[in-house]
Amino acid sequence: MHPVLTAIARLLLGTSLFSSLFLSRPWFDASEGVTLAEYAAAAYCPPETISNWTCPRCAGLTANFEPHAVVYDEAWNLQGYVGYSSDFQKLMVVFRGTIGSSLENWIHNLMATRTQANLPGMPDDAKVHDGFYRSWTRSLLQKQVTEAVQDILKERGVVPVLVVGHSLGGALATLCAAELMYTYNLTDVQLYTFGSPRVGNAAFAEALRNSTLDHTRMTHDRDVVPTVPFEHLGFHHTAREVWQRTVRVGRSPMTLSVEVICDEYGEDPNCQNSICGYPGSCASVADHLEYLGVSLGSTSTSPC
C-alpha cells in the first residue's frame, strides 16, 4: 500500500484496527487473491470451454493451467474442475457457486441441520451442514473430483493441492479440502474461498484450525452469504478470514478498498461480524458477486 494511503487508513480506522490491516503481511498476497478469484470465476463457464481451457476467463492470469477433469452434475446443478497450474506449481480443484437467480432462493431456503463430518480422525463432535455435505457426497463431485486428484498425483508425484471456491463452491471446497487431508492423508493443502457460508460447527472449525490446512476465507463488505447459516443455530466460520472492505477518505467521495486480516478463530468481532453480526443486518448480493475487482457468478455483466 502507498505510504500516503497507509497514513489515511490509520487515521480512518484507528490504531487498534489498523494493526489488523493487510499492509505487507507475507502470508496474504493480494495478487494471489486476484488470480484465484479469476480461477473461481472460470468455474462458472460452460464445461466444454473449461475442458479445453478456451473460456473467456481461461486467459490472462489463469493462462498457464492444464485442465484434467471437469465435473458437472446436472441433477444437483453443481460443477467443478481439476487440473494443474504451472504458475502456482500446484494441483488445483475449483468449485462453482450457485448460478443465476437461484442465489436468493438458495439463501432463503438454506437448511440449518447438521450432520457428522464422518472423516477418519475428525473429532466425533465435529458437525457440518447437512445440505452442503449431501451436495458433496451424493452428487458426482466427491467421487470424480477425488479420482481426478489421485490421477494427477500418480502422474506428477506428491505436489501441493490448492482448493478454491466461491459461494456454495466455497462450502464444497472446504469439505473437499477436509476430505483430502483426513481421508487421503494429504498434508500440503491450501484452501482459498470467496464469500463462503458457514460450513460446520465450532468443533469442525477448530479441527481445521489445528490441522496443517492453509486457509484464507475472504469476505467482502456486506456480502450476505457469509452471514448464513446463522451462528446462533450452531454454525461457526473457519479461519482465517480476510475482510475486504471499502472505506471513505474523510469527507471526500474517494474510497479505498482495504483488506483486514482477522483472528485465527473464525468469528472475529472486528471483521465482517462487526457490521453483519445480527441476522439480516447484511444482505448485499452485489458484494457477493465481486471480490478483489473480479466479477464472480453467472450474471449479465460477466463473460460466462
C-alpha positions as CSV (number, residue, x, y, z in Angstrom):
1,M,0.0,0.0,0.0
2,H,1.2,3.5,-0.8
3,P,2.6,5.3,2.3
4,V,0.1,8.1,1.9
5,L,-2.8,5.7,1.7
6,T,-1.4,3.8,4.7
7,A,-1.4,7.0,6.7
8,I,-5.0,7.7,5.6
9,A,-6.1,4.2,6.6
10,R,-4.5,4.7,10.0
11,L,-6.4,7.9,10.6
12,L,-9.7,6.4,9.3
13,L,-9.6,3.1,11.1
14,G,-7.7,3.8,14.3
15,T,-4.5,2.2,15.6
16,S,-6.0,-0.9,17.0
17,L,-7.9,-2.0,13.9
18,F,-5.0,-0.8,11.7
19,S,-2.8,-3.4,13.3
20,S,-5.0,-6.0,11.6
21,L,-4.9,-4.4,8.2
22,F,-3.1,-6.0,5.3
23,L,0.0,-3.9,4.5
24,S,2.8,-6.3,4.0
25,R,1.6,-9.5,5.8
26,P,3.6,-12.2,4.0
27,W,1.0,-14.9,4.1
28,F,-1.6,-12.8,2.4
29,D,-0.8,-11.9,-1.2
30,A,-3.3,-9.7,-2.9
31,S,-2.1,-10.6,-6.4
32,E,-2.5,-14.3,-5.5
33,G,-6.1,-13.5,-4.3
34,V,-6.9,-11.8,-7.6
35,T,-5.6,-14.7,-9.6
36,L,-7.5,-17.2,-7.6
37,A,-10.7,-15.1,-7.9
38,E,-10.2,-15.4,-11.7
39,Y,-9.9,-19.2,-11.3
40,A,-13.1,-19.2,-9.3
41,A,-14.8,-17.0,-12.0
42,A,-13.8,-19.6,-14.6
43,A,-15.8,-22.3,-12.8
44,Y,-19.0,-20.5,-14.0
45,C,-18.1,-21.1,-17.6
46,P,-19.6,-24.0,-19.7
47,P,-17.9,-27.3,-19.1
48,E,-16.8,-27.8,-22.7
49,T,-14.9,-24.5,-22.6
50,I,-13.3,-25.3,-19.3
51,S,-12.2,-28.8,-20.5
52,N,-10.1,-27.3,-23.3
53,W,-9.4,-24.0,-21.4
54,T,-10.8,-21.7,-24.0
55,C,-13.4,-19.9,-21.9
56,P,-13.3,-16.1,-21.8
57,R,-12.0,-16.4,-18.2
58,C,-9.4,-19.0,-19.1
59,A,-6.7,-16.5,-20.1
60,G,-4.5,-13.8,-18.7
61,L,-3.7,-14.6,-15.1
62,T,-5.1,-18.1,-15.5
63,A,-3.5,-18.9,-18.9
64,N,-0.9,-21.4,-17.6
65,F,-3.4,-24.0,-16.4
66,E,-3.7,-27.6,-17.6
67,P,-7.3,-28.9,-17.1
68,H,-7.6,-32.6,-16.2
69,A,-11.3,-33.1,-15.5
70,V,-14.5,-31.1,-15.4
71,V,-17.2,-32.5,-13.2
72,Y,-20.8,-31.4,-13.9
73,D,-23.8,-32.9,-12.1
74,E,-26.9,-31.7,-13.9
75,A,-29.3,-33.2,-11.3
76,W,-27.6,-31.3,-8.5
77,N,-26.7,-28.3,-10.6
78,L,-23.1,-28.4,-9.4
79,Q,-19.8,-28.0,-11.2
80,G,-16.1,-28.1,-10.5
81,Y,-12.8,-28.7,-12.3
82,V,-9.4,-30.2,-11.5
83,G,-6.1,-29.5,-13.1
84,Y,-2.5,-28.3,-12.7
85,S,-1.2,-24.7,-12.6
86,S,2.4,-24.3,-13.7
87,D,2.4,-20.8,-12.2
88,F,1.5,-22.0,-8.7
89,Q,3.1,-25.4,-9.3
90,K,0.1,-26.9,-7.6
91,L,-2.7,-29.3,-8.3
92,M,-5.9,-27.2,-8.3
93,V,-9.5,-28.0,-7.5
94,V,-12.1,-25.3,-8.2
95,F,-15.8,-25.3,-7.4
96,R,-18.6,-23.1,-8.9
97,G,-21.1,-21.4,-6.7
98,T,-24.9,-21.1,-7.1
99,I,-25.8,-19.7,-10.5
100,G,-28.2,-17.0,-11.8
101,S,-31.4,-16.1,-10.0
102,S,-31.3,-19.2,-7.8
103,L,-28.9,-17.5,-5.4
104,E,-31.6,-15.6,-3.5
105,N,-33.8,-18.7,-3.3
106,W,-30.8,-20.8,-2.1
107,I,-30.1,-18.3,0.7
108,H,-33.7,-18.2,1.9
109,N,-34.2,-21.9,1.8
110,L,-30.9,-22.8,3.4
111,M,-31.3,-25.8,5.6
112,A,-29.9,-25.4,9.2
113,T,-29.5,-29.1,10.1
114,R,-26.1,-30.5,10.9
115,T,-24.6,-34.0,10.4
116,Q,-21.4,-35.7,11.5
117,A,-18.4,-34.9,9.3
118,N,-17.7,-38.6,9.0
119,L,-14.0,-38.2,8.3
120,P,-11.3,-40.5,9.8
121,G,-9.5,-38.7,12.6
122,M,-12.1,-35.9,12.7
123,P,-13.5,-35.4,16.3
124,D,-16.9,-37.0,16.9
125,D,-18.4,-33.7,17.8
126,A,-17.4,-32.1,14.5
127,K,-20.6,-31.4,12.6
128,V,-21.2,-30.0,9.1
129,H,-24.1,-28.5,7.3
130,D,-26.3,-31.4,6.1
131,G,-27.2,-29.8,2.8
132,F,-23.6,-29.0,1.9
133,Y,-22.5,-32.4,3.0
134,R,-25.1,-34.1,0.8
135,S,-24.2,-31.9,-2.2
136,W,-20.6,-33.1,-1.8
137,T,-21.1,-36.8,-1.1
138,R,-24.3,-37.6,-3.1
139,S,-23.5,-35.8,-6.3
140,L,-20.8,-36.7,-8.8
141,L,-18.4,-34.3,-7.2
142,Q,-16.9,-36.4,-4.4
143,K,-16.1,-39.4,-6.5
144,Q,-15.0,-37.8,-9.7
145,V,-13.0,-34.9,-8.0
146,T,-11.1,-37.2,-5.7
147,E,-10.4,-39.6,-8.6
148,A,-9.0,-36.8,-10.7
149,V,-6.8,-35.6,-7.8
150,Q,-5.4,-39.1,-7.4
151,D,-4.7,-39.4,-11.1
152,I,-2.7,-36.2,-11.1
153,L,-0.8,-37.2,-8.0
154,K,0.1,-40.5,-9.7
155,E,1.3,-38.7,-12.8
156,R,3.2,-35.9,-11.1
157,G,4.1,-37.3,-7.7
158,V,3.4,-35.6,-4.5
159,V,2.6,-31.9,-5.2
160,P,0.8,-29.3,-3.1
161,V,-3.0,-29.1,-3.6
162,L,-4.9,-25.8,-3.8
163,V,-8.7,-25.9,-3.4
164,V,-10.7,-22.8,-4.4
165,G,-14.4,-22.0,-4.4
166,H,-16.9,-19.1,-4.4
167,S,-20.3,-19.0,-2.6
168,L,-21.7,-22.6,-2.4
169,G,-18.5,-23.6,-4.1
170,G,-16.6,-22.3,-1.0
171,A,-18.5,-24.7,1.2
172,L,-17.8,-27.6,-1.3
173,A,-14.2,-26.5,-1.4
174,T,-14.0,-26.6,2.4
175,L,-15.5,-30.2,2.5
176,C,-13.2,-31.3,-0.3
177,A,-10.1,-29.9,1.4
178,A,-11.1,-31.6,4.7
179,E,-11.6,-34.9,2.9
180,L,-8.2,-34.7,1.1
181,M,-6.5,-34.2,4.4
182,Y,-8.4,-36.6,6.6
183,T,-9.3,-39.4,4.2
184,Y,-6.4,-39.2,1.7
185,N,-3.7,-38.1,4.2
186,L,-2.5,-35.1,2.1
187,T,-0.6,-32.7,4.3
188,D,0.1,-29.8,1.9
189,V,-3.3,-28.5,1.2
190,Q,-4.3,-24.8,0.7
191,L,-7.9,-23.7,0.8
192,Y,-9.0,-20.3,-0.6
193,T,-12.6,-19.3,-0.6
194,F,-14.6,-16.2,-1.5
195,G,-18.0,-15.5,0.1
196,S,-18.4,-18.9,1.6
197,P,-21.2,-19.6,4.0
198,R,-20.6,-21.2,7.4
199,V,-19.9,-24.9,6.7
200,G,-19.8,-26.6,10.1
201,N,-19.9,-26.1,13.9
202,A,-17.1,-24.8,16.2
203,A,-15.6,-28.3,16.6
204,F,-15.3,-28.7,12.9
205,A,-13.7,-25.2,12.6
206,E,-11.3,-26.0,15.4
207,A,-10.3,-29.3,13.8
208,L,-9.3,-27.5,10.6
209,R,-7.5,-24.8,12.6
210,N,-5.4,-27.4,14.4
211,S,-4.6,-29.2,11.1
212,T,-2.0,-28.4,8.5
213,L,-4.5,-26.7,6.3
214,D,-3.5,-23.2,5.0
215,H,-6.9,-21.5,4.7
216,T,-7.8,-18.0,3.5
217,R,-11.5,-17.2,3.7
218,M,-12.3,-13.9,2.0
219,T,-15.4,-11.8,2.8
220,H,-16.5,-8.6,1.2
221,D,-18.2,-5.7,2.9
222,R,-21.8,-6.7,3.5
223,D,-21.8,-9.9,1.4
224,V,-24.9,-11.8,2.6
225,V,-23.7,-15.3,2.0
226,P,-21.0,-15.5,4.8
227,T,-23.7,-14.5,7.3
228,V,-25.6,-17.8,6.8
229,P,-26.3,-20.3,8.3
230,F,-26.6,-18.1,11.4
231,E,-24.1,-18.6,14.2
232,H,-26.8,-18.9,16.8
233,L,-28.0,-22.0,15.1
234,G,-24.7,-23.8,15.9
235,F,-22.6,-22.9,13.0
236,H,-19.1,-21.4,13.2
237,H,-16.8,-20.0,10.4
238,T,-13.4,-21.4,9.7
239,A,-10.4,-19.2,9.9
240,R,-8.6,-17.2,8.7
241,E,-10.9,-14.5,7.4
242,V,-9.6,-11.7,5.3
243,W,-12.3,-9.0,5.1
244,Q,-12.3,-6.8,2.0
245,R,-13.9,-3.6,3.0
246,T,-14.4,-0.1,1.4
247,V,-13.6,3.0,3.5
248,R,-14.3,6.6,2.6
249,V,-11.4,9.1,2.7
250,G,-12.5,11.8,5.0
251,R,-15.5,13.7,3.6
252,S,-14.4,13.3,0.0
253,P,-16.2,10.9,-2.4
254,M,-13.0,8.9,-2.8
255,T,-12.9,5.4,-1.2
256,L,-10.2,2.9,-0.5
257,S,-10.5,-0.9,-0.6
258,V,-8.5,-2.4,2.2
259,E,-8.1,-6.0,3.4
260,V,-8.4,-6.6,7.1
261,I,-6.6,-9.6,8.5
262,C,-8.8,-11.3,11.1
263,D,-8.1,-13.5,14.0
264,E,-7.4,-17.3,13.9
265,Y,-10.7,-18.4,15.4
266,G,-13.2,-17.7,12.6
267,E,-15.7,-15.3,14.1
268,D,-13.6,-12.1,14.6
269,P,-15.9,-9.3,16.0
270,N,-13.6,-6.8,14.3
271,C,-14.2,-8.1,10.8
272,Q,-17.4,-8.7,8.9
273,N,-19.1,-9.6,12.1
274,S,-18.6,-6.0,13.2
275,I,-21.3,-4.9,10.8
276,C,-23.0,-8.2,10.0
277,G,-23.2,-9.8,13.4
278,Y,-27.0,-9.9,13.6
279,P,-29.3,-12.0,11.4
280,G,-30.5,-9.8,8.4
281,S,-28.1,-7.0,9.1
282,C,-26.2,-7.6,5.8
283,A,-27.9,-8.6,2.6
284,S,-25.7,-7.4,-0.3
285,V,-25.7,-9.7,-3.3
286,A,-23.6,-7.2,-5.2
287,D,-20.8,-7.5,-2.7
288,H,-21.1,-11.3,-3.0
289,L,-20.6,-11.2,-6.8
290,E,-17.4,-9.2,-6.8
291,Y,-14.1,-9.9,-5.0
292,L,-10.9,-8.0,-5.4
293,G,-12.3,-6.4,-8.5
294,V,-13.1,-9.7,-10.1
295,S,-16.8,-10.4,-11.2
296,L,-17.9,-13.7,-9.9
297,G,-21.0,-15.7,-10.8
298,S,-23.1,-16.1,-13.9
299,T,-24.6,-12.6,-14.5
300,S,-25.4,-10.3,-17.4
301,T,-22.1,-8.4,-16.7
302,S,-19.8,-11.4,-16.6
303,P,-18.5,-13.1,-19.8
304,C,-19.5,-16.7,-18.9
